[in-house]
Amino acid sequence: MEPAPSLAPVAALLGTWRGEGAGSYPTIEDFTYTDEVVFTDVGKPFLHYVQRSWSADGSPMHTETGYLRIPGAGTAELILAQPMGQTELAEGTVVAEADSLVLEFQARVANSATAKQVDATRRRYELTGDRLVTTFAMAAVGQPMTHHLHSDMRRV
């Protein structure tokens, strides 16, 4: 099955990506983790997205799921749900060139009544060949927009 025509700019993301990451934030200790991202074509004009991470000892750390949409030329949307009580509506850009792809998003965040307060997020996915590099920043728990995560993954 071929992906929907609107997904052509991001079709290179299809598959499973895994690698190492590092995190920091002013309110926590620095840490490292293993990151995995899976993009799946479901036969509709969006890709299903799942992210999971584990600590160095193999314990689960985080997961999120959602959908990547390409509603028009050069635009992208990433709609995410997180089990910690947040949803993100991320809107941004997609730039696809010969051997690279860059997605950049800024998100509005909705928090459940019991979730830690996250006000906004910023994400970047940069694909070059079989290497996917991600960065994530957030404004949360009284902190301004601050770098939080970086991962460097390969296709598996």
C-alpha positions in Angstrom: 0.0 0.0 0.0 1.3 3.4 -1.0 1.1 6.3 1.6 -1.5 9.0 0.8 -0.1 11.6 -1.6 0.0 14.3 1.1 2.4 12.2 3.0 5.1 12.1 0.3 7.3 14.7 2.0 7.5 12.6 5.2 7.4 9.0 3.7 11.1 8.6 4.6 10.1 8.6 8.3 8.2 5.3 8.0 9.6 2.6 10.2 11.3 2.2 13.6 14.1 4.4 14.8 16.1 3.7 18.0 19.1 5.3 19.6 20.5 7.1 22.6 19.3 10.4 24.2 20.1 12.8 27.0 17.9 15.0 29.0 18.2 18.0 31.3 15.9 20.6 32.8 16.4 23.1 35.6 14.0 21.2 38.0 15.6 17.7 37.6 18.9 15.9 37.5 20.5 15.3 34.0 19.8 11.8 32.6 20.4 9.5 29.6 18.0 7.2 28.0 17.3 4.9 25.0 14.7 6.4 22.6 12.5 4.7 20.1 10.1 6.3 17.6 7.8 4.4 15.2 6.0 6.0 12.3 3.4 3.7 10.7 1.3 4.2 7.6 -2.4 3.3 8.4 -3.8 3.9 4.9 -5.2 7.3 5.7 -3.7 10.8 5.1 -1.7 10.7 8.4 1.0 8.6 10.0 0.6 7.0 13.4 3.4 8.0 15.8 4.6 6.2 18.9 7.5 7.2 21.1 8.9 5.2 24.0 12.0 5.6 26.1 13.9 3.5 28.7 16.5 4.3 31.3 20.0 2.8 31.2 18.8 -0.2 33.4 15.9 -0.9 30.9 13.1 0.6 33.0 10.4 2.4 31.0 10.5 6.2 31.3 8.1 7.8 28.9 5.7 7.1 26.1 3.4 9.2 23.8 1.3 8.5 20.8 -0.4 10.5 18.1 -0.6 11.4 14.5 1.5 13.3 12.0 -0.5 15.2 9.4 0.7 17.1 6.4 -2.3 19.4 5.7 -0.6 21.5 3.0 2.6 22.2 1.2 5.3 23.0 3.8 3.0 22.6 6.8 2.8 19.8 9.4 0.8 19.0 12.4 1.6 16.5 15.2 -1.3 15.7 17.5 -0.1 13.9 20.7 -1.5 12.3 23.9 0.7 11.6 26.9 -0.1 9.4 29.8 1.1 12.0 32.3 -2.0 14.1 31.6 -1.1 16.3 28.6 -2.2 16.6 25.0 -0.2 18.6 22.5 -1.5 20.3 19.3 1.8 21.0 17.5 1.8 23.0 14.3 4.8 23.7 12.2 6.8 23.2 9.0 8.2 20.4 6.9 11.1 20.9 4.6 12.0 17.9 2.4 15.1 18.1 0.2 17.0 15.5 -1.7 18.4 13.5 1.3 17.1 15.4 4.3 13.8 16.2 6.0 13.3 18.7 8.8 10.1 19.0 10.8 9.7 21.8 13.3 6.8 22.3 15.7 5.5 24.6 18.3 2.6 23.3 20.5 -0.2 24.4 22.6 -0.6 22.0 25.6 -3.7 21.0 27.5 -3.2 19.6 31.0 -5.5 17.4 33.0 -6.3 18.6 36.5 -3.7 16.2 38.1 -0.9 16.8 35.5 2.3 18.8 36.1 1.8 22.1 34.4 3.3 22.2 30.8 2.5 25.5 29.0 4.1 25.0 25.6 6.5 22.7 23.7 8.9 22.9 20.8 10.0 19.9 18.8 12.4 19.3 15.9 12.9 16.1 13.9 15.9 16.1 11.5 16.3 13.1 9.1 19.4 12.6 7.1 19.7 9.2 5.4 19.1 6.6 8.1 19.8 9.0 11.0 16.9 10.8 12.9 17.9 13.5 15.4 15.2 14.9 17.7 15.2 17.8 20.1 12.5 18.9 22.5 12.1 22.0 24.6 9.3 22.9 26.9 7.9 25.7 29.1 6.8 23.9 32.2 6.4 24.1 36.0 7.2 27.8 36.1 10.2 27.6 33.7 10.5 29.5 30.4 11.0 27.6 27.2 14.1 25.5 27.9 15.9 22.7 26.1 14.9 19.3 27.7 15.7 16.3 25.4 18.0 15.3 22.5 18.2 11.9 20.9 20.2 10.5 18.0 18.5 7.4 16.4 19.1 5.1 13.5 16.6 3.1 11.5 16.2 -0.5 12.8 
